[in-house]
Amino acid sequence: MWPTLVLSKIQAVTTFTVLEDFVKRIGGDRIEITNLVPSDSDPHIYEPTPQDVKKISKADLIFYKRLRF
């Protein structure tokens, strides 16, 4: 009998909802996403919380977009 291979989902963090949607489409059911800035919040004034830092430290992948003004 062959051993069963169990693959865990990739843990990803996104910084805003557009990236969250993009990553969901690419990752499908193989990825679990935590989005830091909710859709009803302004990402320009986002300040990370200690809980956000903890989520980021546990992630396999982090997706963010940096804008220069």
C-alpha positions as semicolon CSV with decimal commas, in nm:
position;residue;x (nm);y (nm);z (nm)
1;M;0,000;0,000;0,000
2;W;0,130;0,345;-0,092
3;P;0,153;0,613;0,174
4;T;-0,106;0,887;0,151
5;L;0,033;1,229;0,075
6;V;-0,149;1,507;0,253
7;L;-0,079;1,855;0,123
8;S;-0,163;2,143;0,350
9;K;-0,296;2,463;0,205
10;I;-0,053;2,745;0,142
11;Q;-0,104;3,021;0,398
12;A;-0,104;3,363;0,231
13;V;-0,156;3,718;0,351
14;T;-0,277;3,998;0,124
15;T;-0,284;4,367;0,205
16;F;-0,605;4,469;0,029
17;T;-0,908;4,315;-0,140
18;V;-0,794;4,350;-0,503
19;L;-0,488;4,137;-0,426
20;E;-0,704;3,896;-0,225
21;D;-0,932;3,838;-0,529
22;F;-0,630;3,794;-0,757
23;V;-0,463;3,540;-0,528
24;K;-0,792;3,348;-0,482
25;R;-0,826;3,310;-0,858
26;I;-0,470;3,184;-0,897
27;G;-0,451;2,967;-0,584
28;G;-0,800;2,822;-0,591
29;D;-0,857;2,557;-0,326
30;R;-0,484;2,514;-0,263
31;I;-0,445;2,840;-0,075
32;E;-0,588;2,993;0,242
33;I;-0,587;3,373;0,239
34;T;-0,592;3,626;0,519
35;N;-0,660;3,980;0,402
36;L;-0,541;4,256;0,634
37;V;-0,738;4,559;0,514
38;P;-1,115;4,501;0,486
39;S;-1,303;4,630;0,182
40;D;-1,471;4,904;0,385
41;S;-1,138;5,044;0,511
42;D;-0,893;5,286;0,353
43;P;-0,562;5,109;0,281
44;H;-0,384;5,446;0,281
45;I;-0,438;5,488;0,654
46;Y;-0,397;5,123;0,756
47;E;-0,184;5,062;1,062
48;P;-0,085;4,701;1,135
49;T;-0,196;4,555;1,465
50;P;-0,001;4,303;1,673
51;Q;-0,246;4,038;1,544
52;D;-0,163;4,137;1,184
53;V;0,208;4,099;1,253
54;K;0,140;3,753;1,394
55;K;-0,057;3,655;1,081
56;I;0,222;3,781;0,857
57;S;0,487;3,590;1,052
58;K;0,295;3,263;1,006
59;A;0,232;3,310;0,632
60;D;0,403;3,112;0,360
61;L;0,348;3,396;0,113
62;I;0,280;3,769;0,147
63;F;0,126;3,970;-0,135
64;Y;0,142;4,348;-0,118
65;K;0,150;4,646;-0,350
66;R;0,368;4,940;-0,263
67;L;0,279;5,273;-0,415
68;R;0,503;5,574;-0,426
69;F;0,344;5,916;-0,408
